[in-house]
Amino acid sequence: FKQDQLYDGSDEVDFTRPRKGQKPGKKCCERSMGKYQLTLRTGIFENFDARLIIPYFDKEMKRKSFKDDFSDSNSGIGDIKLISRYRILSQKEEDPFNLAFGAGLKMPTGKSGEKENGMTLPGFLQTGSGSWDPIIEIGAHKVMGRHWLSSHLMYLMTTEGELGDRDFERPDVFKYNFAYAYALNNLFDLELELNGVVKGKAELDGEKLDNTGGHTVYITPGVHIKFYKGMHFDVCVPIPVYRDLNGTQLSEDYRIVAKLAMTF
């Protein structure tokens, strides 16, 4: 995604350069991120599996001061997640209903103190949080012939980490997803999702940052391409249809998400 629009709550506002002598002296006008994620999932025993999620980030931020433009970037492995999941209900009938509960941990494997010219990079450009964060999730899906309904709720509870030499806690994150898919044939599915992300406020040295967190809702059309039973490729485009951001923040017109999955 690329975020180059400034919003105050749900209203789009114009970007203005900082005035001479204004603090802070640099103001962010654009940021973008590519996230490349490897997920390995394996069955442990009946109705119980585990996922290891390894992200790699490529980030860029553009800022403006009273008279100059600045561009900073950073890339690297992020915080790895390990999540176990138990299938509470796993029906084997023709139109099954499945229900699963998961719990896990995000580990501080990314870097949270990267510097440029001796200065600690902003939190957005860091690949890690420096914190150990628990995760809980619950998901369900129902198959009815060509139709597929699913829902997924996830909560990430952050703990105190670091940003360079300072105490920093990223926002708690609650995500909810509801999806409907229709199988056109044995090769293609069409999908429409409703995705929501609710974030709390970040904290720096124990003080909440006003221009962080909020609630964003996306409508996400997508397509699944099923090469054969054990391999499929998905692509979707989340489009924000509702924003209620805390303070003034950057947001995007759309995102692009792609996934390749295969069993072995």
LUMTOR-250989 format. One record per residue: x, y, z of N, C-alpha, C in turn; residue number from 0. Coordinates in steps of 0.001 Angstrom, whole numbers, plus 524288, in hexadecimal, padded with zeros to 5 digits. Each point is the difference from the previous one (the first is absolute). Layout:
N
{gufi {X,Y,Z},{X,Y,Z},{X,Y,Z},NUM} ...
This chain:
264
{gufi {8033F,7FB5C,80000},{7FCC1,804A4,80000},{8036A,804E1,80000},0} {gufi {7FDA8,80434,7FE51},{80279,8052B,80049},{7FC13,803C0,8025E},1} {gufi {8018A,80286,8043F},{7FCAA,803BF,802A9},{801E9,80582,7FEC2},2} {gufi {7FCCC,802F2,7FD30},{80189,8054F,7FE85},{7FB83,803DC,800A4},3} {gufi {7FBEC,7FE76,802E9},{7FB9F,80370,8011A},{7FFB4,800E1,805E4},4} {gufi {7FF31,804D1,80190},{7FFDD,80167,80587},{7FA53,80073,801C6},5} {gufi {7FEC5,7FD62,80465},{7FAB2,8001E,80220},{80022,801D0,805AE},6} {gufi {7FC0D,8030A,8016F},{7FF14,80174,8056E},{7FAD9,7FD80,80189},7} {gufi {80048,7FBC3,802FE},{7FB54,7FCE8,80104},{7FE51,7FD33,7FB10},8} {gufi {7FB8D,801A0,7FDC3},{7FE21,7FDBA,7FB16},{8002A,803EF,7FB7F},9} {gufi {8020A,804A6,800F3},{80010,80425,7FC0F},{80567,80096,7FD93},10} {gufi {8002D,80036,7FAD9},{804F8,800E5,7FD57},{8018F,805B8,80097},11} {gufi {804FB,800EB,8012F},{801F9,8054F,800B6},{804D2,800C0,7FCA1},12} {gufi {80155,804E3,7FEFC},{8048E,8013D,7FCD2},{804FD,7FFC5,80344},13} {gufi {80428,7FE4E,7FD76},{8051C,7FFF7,8028F},{8025A,80580,7FFD1},14} {gufi {8023E,801B5,80447},{802BB,80507,80030},{8056D,7FF2E,80243},15} {gufi {803D3,8028A,7FDB8},{80553,7FFA8,80204},{80052,80248,8058D},16} {gufi {803A5,7FE01,80320},{800DD,80283,80519},{801D9,8059F,7FF46},17} {gufi {7FE72,8034D,8039E},{801CC,80564,7FFDD},{8059D,8004C,80213},18} {gufi {8029B,80424,7FEBE},{8055B,800BF,801CE},{80023,8000F,805F8},19} {gufi {8033E,7FC8F,8023C},{8007D,7FFA7,805A3},{7FBFA,7FC87,8029E},20} {gufi {7FC4F,7FDD3,7FCF6},{7FBF3,7FCA8,80239},{8024A,7FACB,801B4},21} {gufi {7FE0A,7FDC2,80449},{801A5,7FAE0,801E6},{7FB7A,7FC20,7FF67},22} {gufi {80107,7FB2D,7FE20},{80509,7FE4D,7FDCB},{800FB,8026E,7FAAA},23} {gufi {804E9,80033,7FE88},{80182,802C9,7FB47},{7FEDF,7FD1E,7FAF5},24} {gufi {7FF18,7FACC,8004B},{7FEDA,7FCF3,7FB4D},{7FA86,7FDB6,80081},25} {gufi {7FD0D,80040,7FBB4},{7FA9D,7FE21,7FFFB},{7FF5A,7FBFF,7FBA5},26} {gufi {7FDC8,7FB75,80161},{7FF6F,7FBBD,7FC37},{7FBB9,80140,7FC0A},27} {gufi {80138,7FF41,7FAF9},{7FC32,800FB,7FBDA},{7FEAA,7FB1C,7FCDE},28} {gufi {8032F,7FBEA,8007E},{7FEED,7FB30,7FD19},{80304,7FB7F,80278},29} {gufi {7FD88,7FB7D,8003D},{802C4,7FB4C,801B6},{7FDD2,7FB45,7FD1B},30} {gufi {80368,7FC49,7FF05},{7FE6C,7FB5C,7FD11},{80297,7FB35,80260},31} {gufi {7FD84,7FB83,7FF33},{8021B,7FB31,80234},{7FEC3,7FB63,7FC81},32} {gufi {803F8,7FCC0,7FF15},{7FF48,7FAE4,7FDB0},{80127,7FBFF,80439},33} {gufi {7FC5A,7FC6D,800DC},{800A2,7FBF1,803FB},{7FFD6,7FAB2,7FD56},34} {gufi {80421,7FCF4,800BD},{80077,7FAD9,7FD99},{80028,7FC08,80473},35} {gufi {7FC28,7FC8F,80017},{7FF2D,7FCB8,8049A},{80020,7FA3F,7FE8B},36} {gufi {8032C,7FD09,802C8},{80039,7FA55,7FF66},{7FD33,7FD8B,804A1},37} {gufi {7FC02,7FCE3,7FEE6},{7FD19,7FD4A,80410},{8009B,7FA1C,7FF48},38} {gufi {801D3,7FD6F,80415},{80087,7FA50,7FFFD},{7FC24,7FDCF,803F2},39} {gufi {7FCA3,7FC7B,7FE41},{7FC1E,7FDB1,8037E},{8007C,7FA17,7FFE3},40} {gufi {7FFBF,7FD9A,8049B},{8006F,7FA58,8004C},{7FC3E,7FDDA,80415},41} {gufi {7FDF2,7FB61,7FF13},{7FCC7,7FD66,803DF},{8036E,7FD9A,8043F},42} {gufi {7FE61,800B7,804E7},{802DA,7FDBF,80469},{7FD80,7FAD6,8018B},43} {gufi {7FAEA,80015,800F5},{7FCE4,7FB4E,800AB},{7FA7E,80146,7FE4A},44} {gufi {7FC55,7FC59,8008A},{7FABB,800CB,7FDE3},{7FD82,804F8,80224},45} {gufi {7FE0D,8033D,7FC73},{7FD4A,804E3,80139},{80387,8043A,80256},46} {gufi {8051F,7FF52,7FFB8},{80394,803D6,8023B},{8046A,800FC,7FC2B},47} {gufi {800F2,804FA,7FEAA},{8044C,80148,7FC87},{802D3,804D8,80200},48} {gufi {80451,80156,7FD7A},{80314,80491,80180},{801E1,802CA,7FB24},49} {gufi {8005B,80546,8005A},{801D5,80331,7FBA8},{804B9,80328,801C6},50} {gufi {803F8,80014,7FCB6},{80489,80360,800BD},{7FFD1,80417,7FBB7},51} {gufi {7FFAF,8050A,80176},{7FF41,8043E,7FC4B},{804CF,80380,8001D},52} {gufi {802C8,80056,7FB99},{804E2,802E9,7FFA5},{7FF42,8047A,7FC1A},53} {gufi {7FFCC,804EB,801D6},{7FF3F,8046A,7FC6E},{8052C,80299,7FE83},54} {gufi {8000D,80228,7FB54},{80462,80339,7FE30},{7FDB1,80521,7FE0B},55} {gufi {80226,80469,801D5},{7FDDB,8051F,7FEB0},{803B4,80313,7FC85},56} {gufi {7FDAB,80315,7FC8E},{802CD,803D8,7FCD5},{7FCF0,8051A,80082},57} {gufi {80216,803CE,802F6},{7FD16,804AD,8016A},{802BC,804F4,7FE1A},58} {gufi {7FCC8,803E4,7FEDF},{8020C,8051C,7FE76},{7FC90,8044A,80251},59} {gufi {8026B,8043E,801AB},{7FD28,80471,80222},{80236,80509,7FDAE},60} {gufi {7FC88,8037F,7FE50},{80194,8051D,7FE03},{7FE08,80432,803BC},61} {gufi {8037C,803B1,80148},{7FEAA,8043A,8039B},{801C1,8053B,7FDBC},62} {gufi {7FD72,8041D,801D7},{8014D,80549,7FE48},{80106,8036A,804CD},63} {gufi {803EB,80342,7FF8D},{80100,803F0,80404},{7FE79,80556,7FDCC},64} {gufi {801A2,80427,8029F},{7FEBF,8054D,7FE47},{801CA,800FD,7FA5A},65} {gufi {80484,7FDCB,7FE89},{801FA,8011A,7FAC2},{80232,7FB4B,7FD1F},66} {gufi {80085,7FB73,80299},{8026F,7FB7A,7FD82},{7FC4F,7FB53,7FFF5},67} {gufi {80130,7FC42,7FC68},{7FD3E,7FB08,7FFB0},{803B9,7FBA4,80193},68} {gufi {7FDE7,7FC12,802C2},{8032D,7FBAC,801E5},{7FD59,7FAD8,7FE9E},69} {gufi {80330,7FC07,7FEF0},{7FDF2,7FAC9,7FEF2},{80363,7FC04,802DC},70} {gufi {7FD93,7FCC7,8033B},{802BD,7FBEB,802EC},{7FD79,7FAC7,7FED4},71} {gufi {8031D,7FBE0,80042},{7FDF0,7FACA,7FF02},{802BD,7FC16,8038C},72} {gufi {7FD8E,7FB7C,8008F},{80237,7FBD5,8032D},{7FD6E,7FAE4,7FE63},73} {gufi {802DC,7FBC4,80072},{7FDE6,7FAE1,7FEB6},{80286,7FBE8,80379},74} {gufi {7FD52,7FB9C,80099},{8021C,7FBC6,80320},{7FBBE,7FC88,8022A},75} {gufi {8019D,7FBCD,80298},{7FC59,7FC54,80266},{7FD46,80298,8049E},76} {gufi {7FAFA,7FF1B,80073},{7FCEE,8023C,8043E},{7FF69,7FC40,8048A},77} {gufi {7FC29,80109,80342},{7FEF4,7FCB8,80490},{7FD32,7FB04,7FE50},78} {gufi {80235,7FB87,80163},{7FDD6,7FAF0,7FE8C},{7FB95,7FE87,803BD},79} {gufi {7FBD9,7FDA4,7FDD2},{7FB92,7FE3E,80325},{7FFC2,7FA06,7FFFE},80} {gufi {7FEB5,7FDD6,80480},{7FF04,7FA66,80087},{7FA92,7FF67,80251},81} {gufi {7FC6C,7FD9E,7FD09},{7FA88,7FFA9,8019A},{7FE32,7FA54,7FF9D},82} {gufi {7FDE6,7FDF8,80442},{7FDA3,7FACD,7FFF1},{7FA1A,80088,7FF71},83} {gufi {7FD8C,7FBFF,7FDDD},{7FA60,80051,7FF03},{7FD78,7FAB5,80102},84} {gufi {7FB8D,80032,80297},{7FD13,7FB37,80124},{7FAAC,80046,7FD5C},85} {gufi {7FEBB,7FC0A,7FCF7},{7FAE7,7FFB9,7FD6D},{7FBF9,7FDE5,803D8},86} {gufi {7FCA3,80373,801CD},{7FBEB,7FE75,803AA},{7FBF7,7FC97,7FD49},87} {gufi {7FED3,80169,7FB21},{7FC24,7FD1A,7FCF0},{80208,7FF82,7FA78},88} {gufi {80028,7FB37,7FDFF},{801E1,7FF0E,7FAAF},{7FC96,7FBC9,7FD8B},89} {gufi {7FBDE,801C1,7FD6C},{7FC3D,7FC54,7FDD1},{80208,7FD87,7FAF4},90} {gufi {7FE75,7FB45,7FF12},{801AC,7FD20,7FB55},{7FB95,7FF42,7FC1C},91} {gufi {7FB65,80229,80115},{7FB7E,7FF36,7FCA2},{80078,80334,7FAFC},92} {gufi {7FC03,7FFB1,7FCBC},{80039,8026D,7FAD4},{80085,805F1,8004B},93} {gufi {7FCF7,80292,80368},{80049,805AE,800B5},{801EB,80123,8058B},94} {gufi {80522,7FFAF,800E7},{8020B,80025,8055B},{80013,80576,80264},95} {gufi {7FFEC,8001E,8053C},{800F4,804AA,80311},{804C6,7FEF4,80364},96} {gufi {803AA,803B2,80001},{804D8,7FF4B,802EB},{800EA,804AC,8038E},97} {gufi {801EC,7FEF6,804B4},{80101,80402,803E7},{8053A,7FEE6,80297},98} {gufi {80358,80413,80070},{80535,7FF3A,80235},{8017D,8049A,80373},99} {gufi {80326,7FEE1,803FD},{801F8,803F7,80395},{805F0,7FFBB,80000},100} {gufi {80290,8048E,80008},{805B3,8001A,7FFD6},{8024B,803A7,8040F},101} {gufi {804D2,7FEF9,8017D},{802E3,8035B,803A0},{805BE,7FFBD,7FE81},102} {gufi {802B2,80461,800A4},{8057A,80009,7FE73},{802F3,80496,8023E},103} {gufi {80488,800F3,7FDA9},{8038C,803FA,8020A},{80303,80275,7FB7F},104} {gufi {80059,8053E,80017},{80368,802CE,7FC66},{80521,80110,802DB},105} {gufi {8044E,7FE5A,7FD9B},{80521,80040,80283},{80342,8046E,7FDB2},106} {gufi {80344,80294,8032B},{802ED,8049E,7FE2A},{804DC,7FE94,7FCDD},107} {gufi {7FF15,7FDCB,7FB53},{80461,7FE88,7FC9D},{80180,8045A,7FC35},108} {gufi {7FC89,803DC,7FF42},{8014A,80479,7FCB2},{8032F,803FE,80307},109} {gufi {801F9,803D7,7FD3D},{80337,8040D,80276},{7FCB0,804C3,80151},110} {gufi {800FF,80242,80494},{7FCF9,80486,801C3},{80374,804BB,80127},111} {gufi {80500,7FFBA,7FE89},{8038E,80458,80113},{8034C,80195,7FB5D},112} {gufi {7FE01,7FF0B,7FB43},{802F1,80163,7FB55},{800BC,805EE,7FFA9},113} {gufi {804A2,8019F,7FE35},{80143,80596,7FFC6},{801B6,80193,7FA83},114} {gufi {7FF89,80505,7FEF1},{801CF,80264,7FB23},{802B2,8051F,80176},115} {gufi {804F9,80074,7FE97},{8031A,804A6,80159},{7FFF5,8010E,805E7},116} {gufi {80036,7FBB3,80302},{8003E,80081,805A9},{7FAD6,800EB,802B4},117} {gufi {7FBAE,80084,7FD09},{7FADD,800FE,80240},{7FC95,7FB1B,7FF73},118} {gufi {7FD2F,7FEB2,80429},{7FC7D,7FB83,7FFD8},{7FB9E,800F2,7FC18},119} {gufi {7FF1B,7FC3C,7FC9B},{7FBD2,80081,7FC21},{7FAB0,80003,802AA},120} {gufi {7FC02,80276,7FD93},{7FAB8,80002,80240},{7FDF1,7FA70,800B1},121} {gufi {7FC29,7FF7E,8037B},{7FDDA,7FADE,8012B},{7FDFE,7FD1E,7FB3A},122} {gufi {7FD9B,802CA,7FC3A},{7FDF4,7FD70,7FB57},{80447,7FD27,7FD07},123} {gufi {804BF,80225,7FFEB},{80434,7FDB2,7FCEF},{802C2,7FB7F,802C1},124} {gufi {7FF26,7FF56,8050B},{80255,7FBA0,802C5},{7FD3A,7FAF0,7FE67},125} {gufi {802E6,7FBB9,7FFAF},{7FDAA,7FB00,7FE7B},{7FE03,7FCE0,804A5},126} {gufi {80150,801A5,804CB},{7FE4E,7FD36,804A6},{7FE36,803B9,80439},127} {gufi {7FD9A,7FDCC,8040F},{7FDE2,8031F,8044A},{80331,7FF84,804FD},128} {gufi {80361,7FC0D,8005B},{802F5,7FF16,804C1},{7FCC4,7FDC5,8046A},129} {gufi {7FB56,7FDFB,7FEDA},{7FC7D,7FE1E,8041C},{7FE1D,7FA74,7FED3},130} {gufi {7FE76,7FD4E,80434},{7FD89,7FADC,7FFA5},{7FA1E,800D7,80083},131} {gufi {7FD06,7FEB1,7FBD8},{7FA77,8016B,7FFD5},{7FC94,7FB26,7FF3C},132} {gufi {7FC55,7FEF3,8039F},{7FC7A,7FB81,7FF5F},{7FBD0,80100,7FBDD},133} {gufi {7FE38,7FBBC,7FDA6},{7FC1A,80024,7FBD4},{7FBCA,7FC02,8012E},134} {gufi {7FB0D,8016F,7FF43},{7FBBB,7FC37,8002C},{7FCB2,800B2,7FB15},135} {gufi {7FD9F,7FBC5,7FE3B},{7FCD4,8003B,7FB43},{7FBB9,7FBEC,8003F},136} {gufi {7FBD4,800F3,7FD19},{7FBE1,7FC26,7FF47},{7FE0A,80083,7FA69},137} {gufi {7FF18,7FB93,7FD83},{7FE4B,80013,7FA94},{7FBF8,7FBC8,7FEFB},138} {gufi {7FC82,800F9,7FC41},{7FC00,7FC35,7FE90},{7FEE8,80072,7FA35},139} {gufi {7FE8E,7FBA4,7FD98},{7FE2D,8004A,7FA9C},{7FBF4,7FBBA,7FEEE},140} {gufi {7FC9A,80121,7FC53},{7FBC2,7FC89,7FE86},{7FFE6,7FF6A,7FA18},141} {gufi {7FFC4,7FB33,7FE2E},{7FFAB,7FEDA,7FA63},{7FA7C,7FE3B,7FEC3},142} {gufi {7FDB7,8024F,7FBD9},{7FAC0,7FE87,7FE3F},{80020,7FF84,7FA13},143} {gufi {80143,7FB69,7FE1E},{80072,7FF39,7FA62},{80454,80361,7FDB8},144} {gufi {7FE9A,8038F,7FC70},{803D2,80393,7FDA7},{8013F,804B8,80380},145} {gufi {7FD1E,800A5,8043F},{80078,8049F,80353},{80371,7FEDC,804C4},146} {gufi {802ED,803FE,801A4},{8039A,7FF77,8046F},{7FFB5,804F1,80340},147} {gufi {7FEA8,7FF71,804F4},{7FFB6,80462,803A3},{8042D,7FF52,80431},148} {gufi {802AA,8043A,8015D},{8040A,7FF86,80405},{80042,804F1,80348},149} {gufi {8020F,7FF6A,804B4},{800F5,80472,8036F},{804E9,7FEE3,80324},150} {gufi {802BB,80433,80171},{804D7,7FF6C,80300},{800BF,804D5,8035B},151} {gufi {800F9,7FF32,8050B},{8010F,80435,803B1},{80560,7FF19,80262},152} {gufi {80325,80428,8006A},{80535,7FF87,8023D},{8013F,804C4,8034E},153} {gufi {80274,7FF01,80487},{8018E,80445,80377},{805C2,7FF6A,8015B},154} {gufi {802FA,80422,7FF06},{8058B,80043,8015A},{80095,803DD,80478},155} {gufi {801A2,7FE17,80486},{800A0,80357,80494},{805CC,80152,80094},156} {gufi {80156,804EE,7FF1A},{8057C,80183,80020},{801D7,800F9,80598},157} {gufi {80507,7FF44,800CA},{8028B,8013F,804EC},{80443,80407,7FEE7},158} {gufi {8027A,801ED,8041B},{803E0,80424,7FF4F},{804D6,7FDF7,7FD2A},159} {gufi {8016F,802B4,7FBDC},{804B7,7FECB,7FD1C},{803AD,804A2,8001C},160} {gufi {8025C,800FF,7FB87},{803CC,80446,7FFD7},{8003F,8025A,7FA94},161} {gufi {801A3,804DC,7FFDA},{80119,802CE,7FB2B},{80539,802B3,800DB},162} {gufi {80428,7FD73,7FE43},{8052F,801EA,80148},{800F9,7FF85,805CF},163} {gufi {80153,80459,80290},{800F9,8000E,805A4},{7FB27,8016A,80327},164} {gufi {7FB89,80084,7FD82},{7FB49,801B2,802BF},{7FC19,7FB87,80078},165} {gufi {7FCCB,80031,80421},{7FBD2,7FC35,800A8},{7FBAB,80138,7FC13},166} {gufi {7FE3B,7FBEF,7FD3F},{7FC09,800D0,7FC02},{7FC69,7FB45,7FFD8},167} {gufi {7FAF1,80107,7FFFA},{7FC26,7FBCB,7FF9F},{7FC72,8010A,7FB5D},168} {gufi {80010,7FC67,7FC5A},{7FCA0,8008B,7FB71},{7FA4B,7FF30,80183},169} {gufi {7FC53,8018B,7FCB0},{7FA77,7FF76,80157},{7FE49,7FA4B,80056},170} {gufi {7FC4F,7FEDE,8038D},{7FD24,7FB1A,7FFBB},{7FD08,7FFE5,7FAD2},171} {gufi {7FF3F,7FB46,7FDD9},{7FD63,7FF8E,7FAED},{7FBAF,7FBE0,80053},172} {gufi {7FB4F,80184,7FE67},{7FBA8,7FC53,7FF76},{7FE5F,7FFEE,7FA48},173} {gufi {7FFF0,7FB50,7FDAC},{7FE7C,7FF68,7FA89},{7FB3B,7FC75,7FFA4},174} {gufi {7FC4A,80191,7FCAA},{7FB83,7FCA5,7FEF6},{7FF3F,7FF86,7FA1E},175} {gufi {7FEC4,7FB46,7FE40},{7FF71,7FEE5,7FA6F},{7FB34,7FC86,7FF21},176} {gufi {7FCCB,80184,7FC3E},{7FB7D,7FCE3,7FE6C},{8003D,7FF78,7FA0D},177} {gufi {7FF5F,7FB3B,7FE06},{800CF,7FF1B,7FA6C},{7FBC9,7FC68,7FDC1},178} {gufi {7FEE6,800F6,7FB05},{7FCA4,7FC91,7FCF3},{802D1,7FEB8,7FAE8},179} {gufi {8000A,7FB0B,7FEA1},{80271,7FE57,7FB15},{7FC39,7FC85,7FD01},180} {gufi {8005C,80067,7FACF},{7FCBE,7FCD3,7FC92},{8037D,7FD41,7FC0C},181} {gufi {7FF72,7FAE1,7FFAC},{8032A,7FCE7,7FC5B},{7FD8A,80026,7FA93},182} {gufi {802AF,802BA,7FC67},{7FE1E,8001B,7FA9D},{80075,7FAA4,7FD77},183} {gufi {8045F,7FD71,80108},{80105,7FAC5,7FDFF},{80464,7FDA6,80343},184} {gufi {8027A,7FBEE,7FE02},{8042E,7FD68,802EB},{8050E,80326,8001E},185} {gufi {80046,80444,7FD06},{804DC,80306,7FFA1},{7FFA5,80561,8028A},186} {gufi {7FB59,8025E,80024},{7FF99,80571,801B4},{7FBC7,800B5,80423},187} {gufi {80145,80329,803FF},{7FC32,801E9,803CB},{8000B,805F8,7FFDA},188} {gufi {7FB85,80255,800C2},{7FFA0,8059D,800DC},{7FEC6,800F4,805BF},189} {gufi {80256,80413,8023D},{7FF63,800F1,8059A},{7FF0B,805C4,8010C},190} {gufi {7FCEA,80107,80418},{7FF2E,8054A,801E5},{80078,7FFE3,805F5},191} {gufi {8034E,8036D,80220},{800FA,80018,80598},{7FEB9,80555,80254},192} {gufi {7FEC3,7FFEA,8050C},{7FFBE,804AA,8033E},{8043C,7FF6F,80421},193} {gufi {803D8,80381,7FFEC},{80474,7FFB5,80395},{80037,804E7,80354},194} {gufi {800C7,7FF5C,80508},{80078,80477,8037D},{804DF,7FFA1,80353},195} {gufi {80280,80479,800F6},{8049D,80047,80354},{7FF22,80458,803FE},196} {gufi {80036,7FE99,804F7},{7FF73,803BD,80442},{80521,8001E,80308},197} {gufi {8025E,8049B,8005B},{804FB,8008C,802BF},{7FF7E,803E6,80474},198} {gufi {80289,7FEBE,80463},{8005B,803B1,80447},{80430,8040B,7FEDC},199} {gufi {80160,80317,803E9},{80412,803F0,7FF58},{8054A,7FDD7,801AC},200} {gufi {8040D,8016F,7FD1D},{8054B,7FE9A,80182},{801AA,8033E,804B4},201} {gufi {803FB,7FE23,802D3},{80209,802CE,80484},{805E5,8009D,7FF83},202} {gufi {801DF,804AE,800E9},{80597,80129,7FFF6},{8017C,80225,80558},203} {gufi {80393,7FD28,802A1},{801A2,80174,80552},{7FB4D,800B7,8039E},204} {gufi {7FC2B,7FC80,7FF6F},{7FB77,7FFFF,80377},{7FBB7,803CC,7FE9C},205} {gufi {800AD,80325,7FBEE},{7FBFF,803C6,7FE68},{7FD89,7FE59,7FAD5},206} {gufi {7FACF,8001F,7FFCF},{7FD34,7FE81,7FB46},{800DB,80404,7FBB0},207} {gufi {800A3,7FE17,7FB34},{800BC,8035E,7FB76},{7FAB2,800EA,7FD6E},208} {gufi {7FE60,804EE,7FFCD},{7FAB0,80142,7FE39},{7FF06,7FE71,7FA5B},209} {gufi {803D1,800B4,7FC93},{7FF36,7FEF5,7FA6D},{8015C,7FA60,7FE91},210} {gufi {7FDFF,7FC52,80303},{800D9,7FA6D,7FEF1},{7FAFA,7FD08,80116},211} {gufi {7FF53,7FBA9,7FD4D},{7FB78,7FCA9,800E2},{7FB1C,801F6,7FD59},212} {gufi {7FBC7,7FCFF,800A7},{7FB0D,8014D,7FD97},{7FD75,7FB24,7FDB8},213} {gufi {7FC00,800D6,7FCCA},{7FCDC,7FBBD,7FDDE},{7FF88,800BC,7FA1A},214} {gufi {80176,7FBFC,7FD16},{7FF83,8001B,7FA4D},{7FD15,7FB24,7FE2E},215} {gufi {7FC52,800B0,7FC6E},{7FCFB,7FBAD,7FDCD},{8010D,7FFB4,7FA20},216} {gufi {800EA,7FB49,7FE17},{8011F,7FF15,7FA7A},{7FBD3,7FC76,7FD9A},217} {gufi {7FEA2,8010F,7FB1E},{7FD2A,7FC46,7FCB1},{80407,7FDAD,7FC44},218} {gufi {8002D,7FAC9,7FFBE},{80450,7FD69,7FD4A},{7FE03,7FC1C,7FBFD},219} {gufi {7FFDF,8015F,7FAF5},{7FEDF,7FC1D,7FBF2},{804E5,7FCDA,7FED1},220} {gufi {7FF45,7FB0C,7FE85},{80486,7FCB5,7FEE7},{7FE96,7FB64,7FC97},221} {gufi {803FA,7FD40,7FE3D},{7FF54,7FB53,7FCD0},{803DD,7FBDB,801C7},222} {gufi {7FE40,7FB16,80009},{80357,7FB86,80131},{800C1,7FCDA,7FAFC},223} {gufi {804C3,7FE95,7FEF9},{80137,7FCA6,7FB82},{80211,7FAD6,80223},224} {gufi {7FD26,7FBC5,7FF01},{8015B,7FADA,80227},{802AD,7FCC1,7FBC8},225} {gufi {8052B,7FFB7,80065},{802FA,7FD2A,7FC04},{7FECF,7FA31,80041},226} {gufi {7FFF0,7FDF2,804BB},{7FE3A,7FAAC,800FD},{7FEBF,7FFAE,805CD},227} {gufi {7FE96,7FB67,801F9},{7FDE7,7FF91,80545},{803A3,80239,8042A},228} {gufi {8051F,7FF78,7FF56},{803A7,801A0,8040F},{802BE,8051B,7FEFF},229} {gufi {7FE14,80341,7FC53},{802B9,804DD,7FED3},{7FC1E,80410,7FDEF},230} {gufi {80033,804BE,80237},{7FC99,80427,7FE03},{802AE,80544,8008F},231} {gufi {7FE5D,803AA,7FCC5},{80204,8055A,7FFFF},{7FB71,803B4,800AB},232} {gufi {80083,803B1,803A8},{7FBDD,803C9,80116},{8021D,80581,7FF36},233} {gufi {7FCA7,80373,7FE26},{80160,80586,7FFBD},{7FB1D,8032A,80160},234} {gufi {800B4,8041F,80329},{7FB90,80335,80189},{801CB,805A6,800B8},235} {gufi {7FC2A,80386,80020},{8011E,8059B,80059},{7FCAD,80259,8045C},236} {gufi {80211,80082,804CC},{7FD22,8029E,80428},{7FF7B,805E0,7FEED},237} {gufi {7FB27,801F3,8001C},{7FEDA,8057E,7FEF1},{7FD82,8025E,804E0},238} {gufi {8025C,80403,80261},{7FDAA,80266,804A8},{7FAC3,8028F,7FEBC},239} {gufi {7FC03,7FEA5,80311},{7FADA,80268,7FF50},{7FE69,8030B,804DE},240} {gufi {802FD,7FF81,80433},{7FEDC,802E0,804CD},{80515,800C7,802FD},241} {gufi {800D7,804B9,801DD},{80487,80138,80347},{7FE30,8034E,8049A},242} {gufi {801FD,7FEC0,8048B},{7FF55,80358,80495},{8053D,7FFEB,802D9},243} {gufi {803B3,80325,7FE14},{80554,7FFF0,801F2},{80098,803D1,80484},244} {gufi {80362,7FEA4,8039A},{8010D,8037A,80468},{803AB,8045C,7FE3E},245} {gufi {7FE31,804D4,80026},{8034B,80453,7FE65},{800E5,7FFFE,7FA2B},246} {gufi {8046F,80226,7FE57},{80158,80089,7FA7F},{803E7,7FBCC,7FE77},247} {gufi {7FE8E,7FCC0,7FC16},{80349,7FBA5,7FE5B},{7FF98,7FF35,7FA1F},248} {gufi {803DC,7FD3A,7FDE0},{7FFED,7FE8C,7FA84},{7FCC5,7FB0C,7FF36},249} {gufi {7FD6B,7FFB7,7FB78},{7FD15,7FB5E,7FE8F},{8008E,7FF2B,7FA20},250} {gufi {7FDD2,7FBA4,7FE14},{800C6,7FE7B,7FA8D},{7FACF,7FF81,7FD26},251} {gufi {8003A,7FFED,7FAC8},{7FB62,7FF13,7FCBB},{7FEB2,7FA30,7FFB8},252} {gufi {803F9,7FCAE,7FFF3},{7FF39,7FA5E,7FF76},{80508,7FD33,80187},253} {gufi {7FF8E,7FAF7,800AE},{80477,7FC94,800C5},{7FFA8,7FB8E,7FC15},254} {gufi {8044B,7FD55,7FF2A},{8000A,7FB59,7FCB2},{80238,7FB7E,80333},255} {gufi {7FD25,7FBB2,80033},{8019D,7FB6C,802FF},{7FFF1,7FB42,7FC69},256} {gufi {8042B,7FCF9,80005},{80052,7FB3D,7FCE7},{801ED,7FB8B,8036D},257} {gufi {7FE44,7FB44,7FEE1},{80170,7FB74,8032E},{80096,7FB37,7FC7F},258} {gufi {80421,7FD21,800DB},{800CB,7FAF3,7FD7C},{80059,7FBEB,8043B},259} {gufi {7FCA0,7FC12,7FFCF},{7FFEC,7FBEB,803FB},{80075,7FAA1,7FD6D},260} {gufi {802F2,7FC88,80280},{80092,7FAB4,7FDFC},{80106,7FC3D,8047D},261} {gufi {7FE1D,7FB3C,7FF65},{800D2,7FBF1,803EF},{80461,7FC63,7FE39},262} {gufi {802E8,7FE0A,803C4},{80438,7FC41,7FECB},{800E6,7FC81,804B2},263} 
